[in-house]
Amino acid sequence: MKPMKHANPVLTIGAWMLALLWIAPLLFALWAAVHPAAEFTRFNLRAPLTLDNFARAWQAAPFARYFLNTFLVVTMILGAQVLVCTLAAYAFARYRFAGRSLLFTLVMVQLLVMPNLLIVENYDTMARLGLVNHLLAIGLPYFASAFGIFLLRQTFLSVPRELVDAASIEGAGPLAVLWHVYLPLARPVLVAYGLVSVSYHWNDFLWPLIVTNSPSSRVLTVGLQVFSTADQGVDWPLISAAALMTSAPLLLAFLLFQRHFVQSFMRSGIR
C-alpha cells in the first residue's frame, strides 16, 4: 500500500485564509447583532450582549409576511420545476420523435440567456396577464428550467434499459415506469437540484423587486432592502439582526443537511 500523502501546508493555509475571508462578514454581522449600537464597533469582549436588536427588527417590519411569501414562492417554483423538468427530461431521454434534437438544442440555448435580459419582456407578460404584484408573477418565469431538464435527461439516459424493459413486461405504463424506475434512481440528482433551486430563489432580488410593489407581496430580500434604506436610519446592529434572520433558514438547513448536500452533488456528478 502506498503511504498517505500529507496535505500541502501552503494549500491548507490558503484554504483557511479563504474560509476566514468568506465567513468574516457573517461573523461581523453576528457580533453587531448581539451588541448595543454604542458597543459593536469597539470589539470589546466584555461588552454586554443583547437580543434586543432581533426583537426590534422583527417589530419594525412585517418579516413574518416576508418569510411566508418567500416560502410560498420557493415551494411553488420548486414544485413546478420538478414536474415540468421531469416530464420534459423523460420525453427527451426515452422517446424518439420528429424535431427531438432541435427542441433539445433550443432548450440548451436557454442556458446562454441570462434571466435579467428578459426582465422587460417578462414584466410586460405579467402585466398583460394581470399578475403584477402577485406571488405567481415572481415564480411563473422560472417554472421551466433548462438546467433542470438537461440534468435530469442525462440522469435518465444512464438508467439501464433492462430495468425499463422489466417494468414494461410487468405491465407498467410510461408514467408507472417513470415513477417506479426513473425517479428512484434520480433521487440524488433531484435533491441536489432542489437545494440549488431553493437557495437561488430564496436569495433572488431583482425580479421580485420589479414585479411587486406592496408589503403584502414582498419577499425577504426585497423586504430587507426596504428595511435597510435611509428612512429606517443607519442602525447597523438592527440591520445586521434583520440580515441574520433572513439568512438563518438557509444557514440552518446547510448545517443540518451538510452531509446530504455534499453527497447529493457527488452522486449527481455536479462539479
Salt bridges, closest charged atoms under 4 A:
GLU39 OE2 - ARG42 NH1 3.70
ASP124 OD2 - ARG128 NE 2.92
ASP165 OD1 - ARG161 NE 3.48
ASP235 OD2 - ARG56 NH2 2.85
